[in-house]
Every structure is written in structure tokens, then in C-alpha cells.
Amino acid sequence: MKITRRTALLAASSAAIARPAFAEKSTDTLRIQFVDAVPNVDMYFNSQRTGLILAHQAWDMLVHRDPSSFDIKPSLATDWKFVDASTLDLTIRQGVKFHDGSAMGPDDVVYTLNMAADPASKVATPSNYNWIAKAEKTGDWTVRIHMKRPTPAALEYLAMVTPIHPKAYREKVGPEGFAKAPIGAGPYRIAKNVQGQEIVFERFADYWAGSPKGKPAIKTLHVRFVPDLATEVTNLLAKQVDWIWNINPDQMKQINQMPHLQAVQQESMRIGYLSIDAAGRTGKDNPLTKLKVRQAIWHAVNRKEYADKLVQGGSRVPPAPCFPSQFGCDANAAVKYDYDPKKSKELLAEAGYPNGFDIDFVTYVQPTTWPAAVQNYLAAVGIKAKINQLQVAPAIQKAQKGEAPLYMGSWGSYSINDVSAILPVMFGEGALDNYSKDPELEKLIKEGGNTADKDVRAKAYSAAIKIATEKAYWMPINTYVNVYAFSKELEFKTFADELPRFYLAKWK
């Protein structure tokens, strides 16, 4: 299970010695690399964490969530009031400019919210916005949001996943044109966008004063997408990039031995998981439609060893299919599955597969040793899983089309501290890659999301968690611990919400 790339590290170290000039501090450019290419940086039309990160550099939201305290603060809205459980009034900030110089106002807010809530828009994660019935302008600088149901986490959604777009510009260029040349009102403007390859952000000179994000200290962010982690690490050690993340923990020691680099760890709200096709989307007679087979898979994977030895850094096995701090994440309601290969084999035999079976296994998870570890656990009980390792976007598309019997991915809930950001996504009606299709489970999740009553919500979500784990639909494997590696010349702070804020970074 252990990964080392000593050859690559040594080669990169030699290259670093051969190149004395470091970084782009002299040109005030922070060079950033990711492995998961973002085909559309417009947050509404991608569900990738990297897309969320990049969007927060170029767009502002109606409200701002403090990254340390999680307190909600004014942003594009100066104040707000819940008129009742399903109605929210906001006062829109005056004097804000979009990157094309046009003024931001209530019409842009209304346009954006109604676009996001419209099923015809086909946003990437509908559950983030399907609580919005409609938005309307109620005054020169006021907007009212009518909710389909009471939504206690409404301000969190407005803070994390609801960037405001310029109505006139987007209507002029259309969704495709906007994806190619997007415009926001955030601290950085997008100066260059080669979709899926690179994005250049430049500090926005007319960014509004008093923003909780502050004016960026670094002038330019140059983001490139590369094919794999090995390339990222090689480029970092060769002084061709200043910041990367999510490298293998085993590489931290070597990186920290380099005089110009540092690597740090930070647990996040992201959960690594395995979706199991209980609904038979990949074929009604596939073995995964049988409960005992799914239970066998849960017993086969040593999740604690996986978290402790592979992910490291304090990674935990989530006791329920959600992050422990999220409202409604009731660990006591979850059915427990100990690591028990013997029990796993017995269940497979009872299900009619004494010799196991072959199955396709789709994933984008890196390092590739992580899905390989799950593959090895399954092989030990007779389940021969053939890994199809893809880039993030193609893997997600394959899962959504029902073409991945086993699908290993991760979900960060957009860092929203409420199970409404994960349970409807994985199990709800119209979910992203719903491998369960369980009417009772869907009903309970809907019930939990249709009220502001905490007790009613908690009861419904607990019952949903019991069903989801009892029927072994979706196996939470580990919490993610992000590993950040960057130049020692860079002052960069990590946060628990898994959202790197480059607009807060500075050169030392």
C-alpha cells in the first residue's frame, strides 16, 4: 500500500539544484498546479472541489462564512432577515463592480438565483439550489428569496456555493460564452482561461473596499492542470511551481527535507466513499443488487487500516455516511460493520458467490494506491474488481450515467456543515449518482429537508442513516486529510473547510 517515488524525487531534486532561480516572487506570480482539470470554472456547472476553489478567487457570494469561526458575515448583501421560515430578505451592497466594469445590483442577484434554481439550467449539483422557489426584486437595493421549504442552512449555501453573475453579460454571451470568458465580482479577475489546461487570475483593481476577503497581496495566480501527482511533485521539487496539494503523505518527509519547501496537513470535511450499485443501474442481475453481497463488501474493507496507514494525518473512519460535525449526522443510528474477511466470505457464499465474482471499479481517486488498496481488500475475499482509473470529470460522468458498478470517489459537501449537503446528493430523489433508488430512504431525506424544526430534521435524518447503512448502499471509508506542499517564500494558511484561499496568501 505504501507509495514512494524516490526516483522521481531524486530526479526532481537534481533538477532543482540545476535551476537556482526560484518561483515567480520577482514577478509577483503564484504558480499553482492541480491534477483534476476543470472543464468549466463556473461553479454552477461543475461539482469538482478544484472548481469551487477557483471560483472563490474570482466570485463573491451574497454572504461570507468566516473560515475559522464559520460565522456568517456580510458580503454582496449588507444585511438580511428571515421574514418567516421560508422567506429571506436581503439588502444588496452598493458600489460593487463586476470585472468588466459594470455595476453589480439586485437584478444580477435575482437573475443568478433564478437561473440556479431553474431545472432547465441543469446545474451540476441541483440539491444546492432546489430549495429556492424564486427570487424577486423588492426595492432599489433589496431582494427577497422565496423558499420551497424551510431551509435552515440557507445562509451556508448562499455563502459557499452561490456566486453572483452579471446578468447583462451572461445573457449576451450565453452559458457557453460565459464558460470560456467568465466574469465575477471577486478579488481576482480571470485574465486567461484555456479550458481544462490553464487559468490566469489577476488582482482586480476595482475590487470593493471592506470585503471580508480583503484585497489580494499577490498580483497574479497562474493555475495549470497536469495529468498526475508525480508530475506535480516533480515540478514542485524542480522549482517550476510554488503550490500543490493532496500529494501522498509518504512524500511529506522528502519535501520537508528540501530547504525551499514545506508540507503541512489539515483534516477536511471531505469523505472518501465507495458507491455500490444496489439499484442495478449497470444491469439488474449484477451481484451488487443483493444485500448480502453489499454487506460482504463492507466487511471486506479494512477502513481503519486504510485511514491510519494510507491517508494518515489523523484521518478517521466516518461512523455514518456524512461528516461527524454536520447537523443530522447521527453516528448512533448507523449500522456498524467491522472488518471481518471471514464474515465477508460467508455472506458471499450465502448470496450464491462462493468463489466471488468479477466487477468493474471506476475511480478518479489519487494517489492510485488508495483505490488499489480497496481492490486488494476485495480480492482477498474473492471479489475481483477491475480498476478503471479516470480523470475526475470523466469518472463523475460515467457514474452519473450508471456505468460504474463500483465507484470510488470523495465528497466535501461544499464544506456546508449540514447533512442536507450530502444525504440528498448521494441518496435523495434525483441524486447525482444514486445507486440505491430506495423510496423510503428518499422520503426520509426529503422530510428532513422540508422543515426548520431541529427535532423533526434530526429524527428523519437518523432514520435515513439507519436505512442507508442497514442496506449497505454507500460505504464511507475515510475523512480526507489534505497535504499542502508549497514554497517557504509563501505565507499560506490552511483551513478545515478544504478551501485554499489564495487571496489571503502573501510573499514573505
C-alpha positions in Angstrom: 0.0 0.0 0.0 2.9 2.3 0.6 3.8 4.7 -2.2 7.3 6.1 -2.7 8.6 7.9 -5.7 12.2 8.1 -4.8 13.4 8.0 -8.4 11.2 10.9 -9.3 12.1 12.8 -6.1 15.8 12.4 -6.7 15.5 13.4 -10.4 13.5 16.5 -9.4 15.9 17.3 -6.6 18.8 17.3 -9.2 16.7 19.5 -11.5 16.1 21.9 -8.6 19.8 22.2 -7.9 20.4 22.9 -11.6 17.9 25.8 -11.5 19.0 28.4 -8.9 16.2 30.9 -9.7 13.1 30.1 -7.7 9.4 30.8 -8.2 7.8 33.9 -9.6 8.1 36.0 -6.5 10.0 38.6 -8.6 7.1 38.9 -10.9 4.5 38.6 -8.1 3.0 35.5 -9.7 1.9 32.5 -7.6 2.2 29.3 -9.7 -0.4 26.7 -8.7 -1.0 23.2 -10.1 -3.9 20.8 -9.8 -4.3 17.3 -11.3 -8.1 17.5 -11.8 -8.7 19.7 -14.8 -11.8 21.8 -14.5 -13.7 21.9 -17.8 -15.9 24.8 -16.6 -14.8 27.2 -13.9 -18.4 28.4 -13.4 -19.2 26.8 -10.1 -22.8 26.2 -11.1 -21.7 23.8 -13.8 -19.0 21.7 -12.1 -19.1 19.6 -8.9 -15.3 19.4 -8.5 -13.6 20.8 -5.4 -11.0 22.4 -7.6 -13.8 24.3 -9.4 -15.1 25.5 -6.1 -11.7 26.7 -5.0 -11.0 28.6 -8.2 -14.5 30.1 -8.2 -14.0 31.6 -4.8 -11.0 33.5 -6.0 -13.0 35.2 -8.8 -16.5 35.5 -7.5 -18.1 36.8 -4.3 -21.3 35.5 -2.7 -24.2 37.3 -1.0 -22.7 36.4 2.4 -19.3 35.3 3.6 -18.6 32.5 6.0 -15.6 33.1 8.2 -13.1 30.3 7.5 -12.1 30.0 11.2 -15.3 30.6 13.1 -17.8 29.6 10.4 -19.7 32.8 11.4 -21.8 34.4 8.6 -20.8 37.9 7.7 -22.0 40.5 5.1 -20.6 40.4 1.6 -22.6 41.3 -1.5 -25.5 41.6 0.8 -25.1 44.1 3.7 -27.8 42.6 5.8 -30.6 40.0 5.8 -33.7 39.0 7.7 -35.8 35.8 7.7 -39.3 37.2 7.3 -40.6 33.7 8.1 -39.2 30.1 7.9 -39.5 30.2 4.0 -38.8 33.8 3.2 -35.4 35.6 3.3 -35.0 39.4 2.6 -31.6 40.8 1.7 -30.2 44.3 1.2 -27.7 44.3 -1.7 -24.4 46.2 -1.4 -24.0 49.4 -3.5 -20.8 50.3 -5.2 -19.7 46.8 -6.3 -18.2 46.3 -9.8 -18.0 43.3 -11.9 -14.7 42.6 -13.7 -16.0 44.2 -16.9 -16.6 47.4 -15.0 -20.4 47.1 -14.9 -22.2 47.8 -11.6 -23.5 44.8 -9.6 -27.1 45.2 -8.4 -30.3 43.4 -7.3 -31.1 42.5 -10.9 -27.9 40.4 -11.1 -28.8 38.7 -7.8 -32.3 37.8 -8.9 -31.1 36.6 -12.3 -28.4 34.4 -10.8 -30.6 32.8 -8.1 -33.4 32.1 -10.6 -31.0 30.6 -13.1 -29.5 28.3 -10.5 -32.9 27.1 -9.2 -34.3 26.5 -12.7 -34.2 22.8 -13.6 -33.7 23.8 -17.2 -30.3 25.3 -16.4 -29.1 21.8 -15.5 -26.7 22.9 -12.8 -24.1 20.3 -11.7 -25.5 19.9 -8.1 -29.2 20.6 -8.1 -29.6 19.9 -4.4 -27.6 23.1 -3.7 -30.3 25.2 -5.1 -33.6 23.3 -5.3 -34.7 24.9 -2.0 -35.1 28.2 -3.9 -38.6 28.7 -5.3 -37.8 32.1 -6.8 -36.0 35.4 -6.1 -37.6 38.8 -6.8 -36.5 42.4 -6.6 -38.5 44.2 -3.9 -36.8 47.6 -4.0 -34.0 49.6 -5.5 -31.5 47.6 -3.5 -33.5 44.8 -1.9 -34.2 41.2 -2.9 -36.5 38.5 -1.5 -35.8 34.8 -1.7 -38.9 32.6 -1.6 -38.0 29.1 -0.5 -39.8 25.9 -1.5 -39.4 24.8 2.1 -37.8 26.0 5.3 -34.0 25.7 4.8 -32.0 26.2 8.0 -28.8 26.0 6.1 -29.8 28.7 3.5 -27.1 31.2 4.5 -24.4 28.5 4.3 -25.5 27.7 0.7 -25.5 31.4 -0.1 -22.0 31.7 1.4 -20.4 28.7 -0.2 -22.0 27.8 -3.5 -23.9 30.8 -4.8 -21.7 33.2 -6.7 -23.4 36.2 -8.3 -23.1 36.5 -12.1 -23.6 39.7 -14.2 -27.0 39.4 -15.9 -26.3 41.5 -19.0 -23.0 40.0 -19.8 -24.1 36.4 -19.4 -27.3 36.9 -21.4 -25.2 38.5 -24.1 -22.6 35.7 -24.4 -24.7 32.7 -23.3 -23.7 29.9 -21.0 -21.0 28.6 -23.3 -19.5 32.0 -23.9 -19.6 32.7 -20.2 -17.8 29.4 -19.5 -15.0 30.5 -21.9 -14.7 34.1 -20.6 -16.3 34.2 -17.1 -16.8 37.4 -15.2 -17.4 37.8 -11.4 -17.0 40.4 -8.8 -14.4 38.8 -6.6 -10.8 39.7 -5.6 -9.3 38.3 -8.8 -10.4 38.6 -12.4 -9.9 35.8 -14.9 -7.4 37.2 -17.5 -6.9 33.9 -19.4 -8.9 30.7 -19.5 -7.8 27.8 -21.6 -10.5 25.4 -20.5 -9.0 22.2 -18.9 -5.5 23.5 -19.3 -4.7 26.7 -17.5 -6.3 29.8 -15.9 -4.6 33.1 -15.1 -6.1 35.3 -12.4 -5.1 38.9 -12.0 -5.8 41.1 -9.0 -8.9 43.2 -9.6 -8.0 46.8 -9.2 -11.6 47.9 -8.6 -12.4 45.2 -6.0 -14.8 46.7 -3.5 -13.5 48.2 -0.3 -14.3 46.5 3.0 -14.7 43.0 1.7 -14.1 40.3 4.3 -11.8 38.6 1.8 -9.6 41.7 1.6 -7.6 42.9 -1.3 -5.1 40.2 -2.5 -1.5 40.7 -1.7 -0.3 38.7 -4.7 -0.9 40.2 -8.1 -1.2 37.1 -10.3 -2.3 33.5 -9.9 -1.2 31.1 -12.7 -3.1 27.8 -12.4 -2.1 24.9 -14.6 -3.7 21.4 -14.8 -1.3 18.4 -15.0 -2.1 14.7 -15.6 -0.9 13.2 -12.3 0.6 13.6 -8.9 4.0 12.5 -9.9 4.2 15.4 -12.4 3.1 17.8 -9.7 5.7 16.7 -7.2 8.4 16.7 -9.9 7.5 20.2 -10.9 7.4 21.4 -7.3 10.9 20.0 -6.5 12.2 21.3 -9.8 11.1 24.9 -8.7 8.6 25.1 -11.6 5.6 25.5 -9.4 5.0 27.2 -6.0 1.9 25.4 -4.6 0.3 21.9 -4.9 -1.8 19.8 -2.7 -3.1 16.3 -2.0 0.2 14.6 -2.5 0.8 11.2 -0.9 1.5 11.6 2.8 4.6 9.4 2.3 6.2 12.2 0.3 6.0 14.8 3.1 9.3 13.8 4.6 11.2 14.2 1.4 9.6 17.5 0.6 10.2 18.9 4.1 13.9 18.0 3.7 14.1 20.4 0.8 15.4 23.8 2.1 13.0 25.8 -0.1 9.8 23.8 0.5 7.3 22.8 3.3 4.5 20.3 3.5 1.6 20.5 6.1 -1.5 18.5 6.8 -5.1 19.6 7.6 -8.2 17.4 8.0 -11.1 18.5 6.0 -14.9 17.7 5.8 -14.3 15.6 2.7 -15.3 11.9 2.8 -13.8 9.2 0.7 -16.5 6.6 -0.2 -17.5 3.6 -2.3 -20.8 3.7 -4.1 -22.3 0.2 -4.7 -24.8 -0.3 -7.5 -27.7 -1.7 -5.4 -30.2 -0.2 -7.9 -28.9 -2.3 -10.7 -28.2 0.7 -13.0 -25.4 -1.2 -14.5 -27.5 -4.3 -15.0 -30.4 -5.8 -13.0 -28.7 -9.1 -12.5 -25.4 -7.8 -11.3 -24.3 -9.2 -7.9 -24.4 -5.8 -6.2 -28.2 -5.8 -6.2 -28.0 -8.4 -3.4 -27.9 -7.2 0.1 -25.5 -9.9 1.4 -23.0 -9.0 -1.4 -23.0 -5.4 -0.4 -22.7 -6.3 3.3 -19.8 -8.6 2.3 -18.0 -5.6 0.7 -18.4 -3.5 3.8 -16.9 -6.3 5.9 -14.1 -6.9 3.4 -12.5 -3.4 3.6 -10.3 -2.6 6.5 -11.2 1.0 6.7 -9.3 1.8 9.9 -6.1 0.5 8.5 -6.8 2.4 5.3 -7.3 5.7 7.2 -4.4 5.1 9.6 -1.8 3.7 7.2 -2.6 5.2 3.8 -4.3 8.5 4.4 -2.6 9.2 7.7 -2.5 12.6 9.5 -5.5 11.8 11.8 -7.8 10.5 9.1 -10.9 8.8 10.6 -13.5 6.3 9.5 -16.8 8.1 9.4 -19.3 6.2 11.6 -22.1 7.3 9.3 -22.4 8.4 5.7 -21.7 12.1 6.5 -19.0 14.2 8.2 -19.3 13.9 12.0 -19.7 17.6 12.7 -22.6 18.1 10.2 -26.1 18.6 11.7 -28.0 15.4 11.4 -25.0 13.1 11.2 -26.1 10.6 13.8 -23.4 8.0 14.4 -25.6 6.1 16.8 -28.2 5.4 14.1 -25.7 3.8 11.7 -25.3 0.0 11.5 -21.8 -1.0 12.2 -19.7 -3.2 10.0 -16.4 -4.5 11.5 -13.5 -5.6 9.3 -14.2 -9.3 9.0 -12.9 -11.1 5.9 -14.3 -14.4 7.2 -17.8 -13.0 7.6 -17.4 -11.4 4.2 -16.7 -14.8 2.5 -19.6 -16.4 4.3 -22.0 -13.7 3.1 -20.8 -14.1 -0.5 -21.3 -17.9 -0.3 -24.8 -17.3 1.1 -25.5 -14.9 -1.7 -24.5 -17.6 -4.3 -20.9 -16.5 -4.9 -18.7 -18.9 -3.0 -15.9 -18.1 -5.5 -16.5 -14.4 -5.7 -17.1 -12.6 -8.9 -15.6 -10.1 -11.4 -16.8 -6.5 -11.3 -15.8 -3.1 -12.8 -14.5 -0.5 -10.5 -14.4 3.2 -11.7 -12.5 5.9 -9.8 -10.6 9.1 -10.1 -9.1 8.9 -6.6 -5.4 9.7 -6.3 -2.9 8.5 -5.2 -3.8 5.4 -7.2 -2.5 3.3 -4.3 -5.7 4.2 -2.5 -8.2 2.6 -4.8 -5.6 -0.2 -5.3 -5.8 -0.9 -1.5 -9.6 -1.3 -1.7 -9.1 -3.5 -4.7 -6.7 -5.7 -2.7 -9.1 -5.9 0.2 -11.9 -7.1 -2.1 -9.6 -9.6 -3.9 -8.8 -11.2 -0.5 -12.4 -12.3 -0.2 -12.8 -13.3 -3.9 -14.2 -10.1 -5.4 -12.0 -9.3 -8.5 -12.5 -5.6 -9.1 -11.0 -4.3 -12.3 -10.0 -0.7 -11.8 -10.8 1.9 -14.5 -8.7 4.9 -13.4 -10.0 8.1 -15.0 -9.7 11.9 -14.6 -12.2 13.5 -12.3 -14.8 14.8 -14.8 -15.0 11.6 -17.0 -15.3 9.4 -13.9 -18.1 11.6 -12.5 -19.9 11.5 -15.8 -19.6 7.7 -16.0 -21.1 7.3 -12.5 -23.9 9.7 -13.3 -24.8 7.7 -16.4 -25.0 4.5 -14.4 -21.9 2.9 -16.0 -19.9 2.2 -12.8 -20.9 -0.8 -10.8 -18.4 0.1 -8.1 -17.5 3.8 -7.9 -14.9 5.2 -5.6 -14.9 9.0 -5.1 -15.0 11.7 -2.5 -17.5 14.4 -1.4 -16.7 17.5 0.5 -20.3 18.7 0.9 -19.1 22.1 -0.4 -17.9 22.5 3.2 -21.5 23.0 4.4 -21.9 21.8 7.9 -25.3 20.2 7.5 -26.2 16.7 6.1 -28.5 18.4 3.6 -25.3 18.9 1.6 -24.5 15.2 1.4 -27.5 12.9 2.1 -29.7 14.3 -0.8 -26.7 14.2 -3.1 -26.0 10.5 -2.5 -29.4 9.1 -1.7 -32.1 11.6 -2.5 -34.5 11.7 -5.3 -32.6 12.9 -8.4 -29.3 12.4 -6.7 -26.0 12.8 -8.6 -25.1 9.1 -8.8 -28.0 7.4 -6.9 -27.1 3.8 -6.6 -29.8 3.0 -4.1 -33.2 4.2 -5.5 -34.9 3.5 -2.2 -38.3 5.2 -1.9 -38.4 5.1 1.9 -34.9 6.5 2.2 -35.6 9.3 -0.3 -38.8 10.1 1.6 -37.0 10.5 4.9 -34.3 12.7 3.4 -36.9 14.9 1.8 -38.7 15.0 5.2 -35.6 16.1 6.9 -35.1 18.9 4.4 -38.6 20.2 4.5 -38.7 21.7 7.9 -36.8 24.1 10.2 -37.8 22.0 13.2 -34.5 20.6 14.5 -36.0 17.7 16.3 -38.0 16.6 13.2 -35.0 17.0 11.0 -32.8 15.0 13.3 -35.3 12.2 13.6 -35.8 11.9 9.8 -32.1 12.0 9.1 -31.3 9.4 11.8 -33.9 7.1 10.2 -32.3 7.7 6.8 -28.9 6.9 8.1 -30.1 3.6 9.6 -31.6 2.5 6.3 -28.6 3.6 4.2 -26.2 1.6 6.4 -28.5 -1.3 7.1 -28.8 -1.9 3.4 -25.1 -1.2 2.8 -25.7 1.2 -0.1 -22.8 3.7 0.2 -19.7 3.0 2.2 -17.9 5.9 3.9 -14.2 4.9 4.0 -12.3 7.8 5.4 -12.1 11.5 6.2 -9.6 13.3 4.0 -6.5 14.9 5.4 -5.2 17.4 2.8 -1.5 17.6 2.3 -0.3 21.0 1.2 3.1 21.5 -0.3 4.4 24.9 -1.2 7.4 27.3 -1.3 8.8 28.5 2.0 8.7 32.0 0.5 4.9 31.8 0.6 2.8 32.7 3.6 -0.2 30.4 3.2 -2.7 29.3 5.8 -4.8 26.1 5.7 -8.4 25.9 6.9 -10.6 22.9 7.9 -13.2 23.7 5.2 -10.8 22.5 2.4 -10.9 25.8 0.6 -7.5 27.2 -0.1 -7.7 31.0 -0.1 -5.1 32.3 -2.4 -6.4 35.8 -2.0 -5.1 35.6 1.6 -1.7 34.4 0.6 1.4 36.6 0.8 5.1 36.5 -0.1 7.4 36.6 2.9 
